[in-house]
Amino acid sequence: MPLTTAADARTVATAVLNLLLPHHRTADVRSAPAGAFPHQLRQIGGHVRRNEPIVLTLPGFPCKSPNPAKVLGRLPDQGERLSLAFLNSLCARIGEVHAPGARVVICSDGHVFGDLVRVPDEHVDAYSDELGRLISELRLDHLSVFDLRDVLGDLPNPAKRAWVHDRYAPGLDELRCEVRTDEHTLALYRGITRFLLDDTADFAGTRSALQRECRRRAYGVIQRSRAWGALVAEHHPRSVRLSIHPQPAGAPKFGIRLLDAPDAWTTPWHSAALRRADGTWSLLPRTEAAGLGRLVTRDGRPSHFEHGPGGPA
């Protein structure tokens, strides 16, 4: 039965948001209270008033970085496994304060900009398919995967990318102006440029030429990311929008940290998981994690690193 008062709905929405706040991914120095997130309170409150599950959409989980110094392979590993389990448990906790519960739609965006991050489409397919398999295997009933195949079926991937870009992406001149005038967009542009630089393992030219190319590609990644966000919003119009990028308090998107990492930009698909001696987990570049622990395999594939009494193996 729907709640009868706006005050009741806001109380529940605030309780739900308070479950998200400890995991807020942000560059802000100080944490902010629930009242500093009016967009999310409004979106969550709408679900509460309709007495329906709270839907959260999370663009991300695209594919593994193509740089072998950062990741263990092309398929999801312990980093993704832990992140998926965390999202599922978060939904279960939301169900304790909002009876209809919650679900996260993982909007896997690898095909949207695979050409820009230099990852073949078949690797993106394999990664996304393995995500779905893990969700089923681990019985993560609050999660589902949504990607371009759900929108455009068997259309060739270059045609899918062109369709999304032409229909939803902002103009390049408009985006360049925004980077010059908006601090958050500038930080995003710099962060993506850095990722593209770090992910390039086989560039034959000079460092300055690589930097120019990565700056150019960074604009394309932001354009496609904005386009994918608009498409996701069109298909999930009432959802609470999560982001794997840092977001300030009050932003329309809520940045969410999936696992502990020394850098606010680190994700499971740009790193490897390390289990510390105390049982906690962190995300680190593969080469750094290898210096701190021994490699652990699972189902015949590299899974993560584990710190032990004997040190690295």
N, C-alpha and C positions, 0 to 999 in steps of 0.2 A: 504494500500500500504506500503511495507517495507520501512524503512528509508534508505536513499541513502548513508549516510556517517557514519563512525565509531564514529566520534565526536558527531553526533546527538544521536546515540545509547548510548554512554557513558553519555551524559548529562541527558538523561531520566533515565538511570540506577542509576545514582547518586541521582537524585531526589527521586526515589523509595526507595533507601537505606536510605536516610535521613528521610523518614517516619518510617522506622524500628528502627533507632538508638536510639530514646528516650526510647524504650522498650527493649534495649539490656540487657539480663541477663548475668552478668559477675561478676567475683571477682576482676577485675581490679579496681584500685583506681581512675584512671582518664578515662574520656570518650575519645573515639578515633574518628577521622573524617572518612568520607566515604572511603577515599583513603587507609585506613588501612585494608580494607576488600576486597582484590583482588578476592578471590574465589566468593564471592557474586556478585561483580560487573560484573564478567565474566558471571556468570550464568544468572543474570537478563538481562544483555546486549544481550545474545543469544536470549531470548524470545522477547526482544524489536526489534532486527534486523529481526526476523521472523514475527513480527507484530502479535503475538499470546498472549493469556492470560499468565501471569506469574504464574507458578505452584509452590507452596510452600508445602513441606511435613513436617509434624510434628509428629514424633513418641511420643506417650504419651496417656493420658486419658485411662489408662489400666483398673482400677477398684478402688474402695474405699479401703483405708487402713483397715485392719482387727482389728485395735485397736480402740475401742469405745471411748477412751479418746481423740482421734484426730478428728473423723468425726461424722456426724449425722446419718449415715446409710450406706446402701450398694449401693444406687442409686445416680445418679447425682442430685445435689441440686443447690442452688443459686450460689455457687462458679463456677460450670461448666457452668451454664446459663450465668453468666456475662462474663466468659472467651470466650465462643463461640461467644457471641455478639461482644466482642472486636475484635476477629479475623475476623469476618465478616465485621465489620466497617473498619478495617484496609485495607481489600481488596477493599472496596468501595472507600477509600481515594486513594489507588494506581490507581484506575480507573480514577481519576481526572488528573493524570499526564501521564498515559499510557492508551490510549483509549480502547484497548482490555481487560483491567482489570486484575484481579488476582483471584486465588482461592486457598484455603488451603485444602489439603487432610490430615485429622486427621488419622494417622496410629495407631489405637488402639491396643496396644501390650500386653494386659492382658493375653491372652492365651499363649503368648511366654514364660512367666516366672511365671505364676500363681502358679505353684507348689512350686517355690522357695520363693514366698512371702506369701505362705500359704493362698491363696484365692481359693475356689472351682470354677471349670469351670462354673457351673451354675450361680454363682454370677457375673462372668466376662461377660457371655452372657447377663444377665439382665442389667448390667451397659452399655454395648455397644449398646444394643437395645434401651435403654432409651436415649442415646446420639443421635441416629438417629431420634428418635421421637421428641426430643427437636429441632433439626435442622429443621425438617419439620414444627413443630408447630410455631416456631418463624420466619419461612420463611427466614432462613439464607442461601440464595441462592448461596453464595460464598464458602460454606463448604460442604464436604462430608466425609464419614467414610470408611476406608479401614482396614480390619483385616484378620486374617488367614483363615477365612471362604471364603474370596474372592480368596484365592490362592489354598486351599486344600479342599474346599467344606465340605462334611460331614465326612471326615476321623476323627476317634477318636482323641480327643485332645492330649493324650500322644504321639500318633503316629505323630501328626503334630509337636509337640515340638521336637521330636527326629529327624524328617526330617530336620527341620530348623537348629538345632544344628549341625547335621552331615554334612550338606551341606555348612554352612556358618560360623560357630563359629571358632574363633581362638583357638589354642591349649592352654591348661592350663599352661604349662611351659613357653610358649611364653608370656602369659599375666602376669604371676608372675614376669618375668624379666622386663616387661614394667612398672609394678607398682614400682619396685625397682629403675628404672632409669629415669622415666618420671614424672615430678612434677604434670602435669595435670591429668595423669592417677591415680597417688597416691591420689590426692584430690578427684577424682571420687570414687575410692575404699573406701576411708574413709567416704565419704558422703553416699554412699549406705549402708555401714556397719552400720552407725548410724541410717539410716532409718529402717533397718531390726531390730535393737535393739529396736527402739521406737515403731515399729509396732507389736512387740511380746507381747501379753497381758497375755498369759497363759502357759509360760514355767515352767516346774516343777523342773528343775535342778538349779544349782548354777549360779550366775552371770557370773563367769569366763567361765563356760561351754557354756552359752548362747553366750558370746562374741566369743568364738571359732567357734561355729556353724554359727553365723552371718558372720564372716569373710570368712568362707568356702562358704556360700551361696552368698556372695557379688561377689566372682569370677564368680560364675555361672550366676548371673544376668548380669554382664558385658559381659560375653561370649554370652549370648542370646541376649542382647541388640545390640552388634556388629553384630550378625547374622541377626537380624531383620533389622538393618540399611542397610546391604548389600542386603537383599531381597527387601526392599523398593527402594533402588537405582536401582536395576535391573528392577523393574516394573515401576519406574518413573525416567528414566535416566537423564532427563533434569531439574529436579526440583531443587529448592533452598531448601537446607536442614536446617530446623529449629531444635532447641533442647530445651527441658525444663530444661536442666542442664546448669549451668554457663559455658560460653565459652569465651576464650580470644580473643581480636582483632586479625584478621588474620587467625583464625581457619577455617577449611573447613565447620564447622557447626556454625550457628548463634543462640546463646542462646536468647530466647525471654521470657520476663516476662509477664505473663498473667494478674496478678492483684498485687496490692501493698501487700507486706508482709515484716515482720522484718528480714526474713532470705532469702538469695538468692536461697535456695534450696526448699522453700515451694511451693507446688502445690495445686490446688483445691481438688485433691483426697487424700491429706494427711492432710486436715484441714477443717475448717468451715469458712463461710463468715460472717463478722461483718460489719454492716452499722453504720458508725460513726455519731455523732450528726450533723456534717456539711454535711452529705450526701455522703461522700466518703466511699470507701470499703477497707477492709483489710482481709487477710487470717490469721487465728490463729488456734492453736489446740482447739478443741471443749471445753475442760475444761477451757481454758483461755478466750475464747469468751463468755462462759456462765457467767463468773465473771464480764463481762463488759456490758452485754446487755440482753434483754429478748428474748426468743425463739419465732420465727415466723414460722408458718406452711403454707404450700401451697398444695392444692389438698390433704389435709389430711395427709401430711408427713412433718416432720421437714425440713425447708428450710434454715434458717440462723438466726443470732442474730442481734438485732437492739438496738443500744444505744439510750436511751430516757431520758427526763428530770427527770424521777423518778428513773433512774438507773436500775440495773438488776431486773428482775422479777422472 
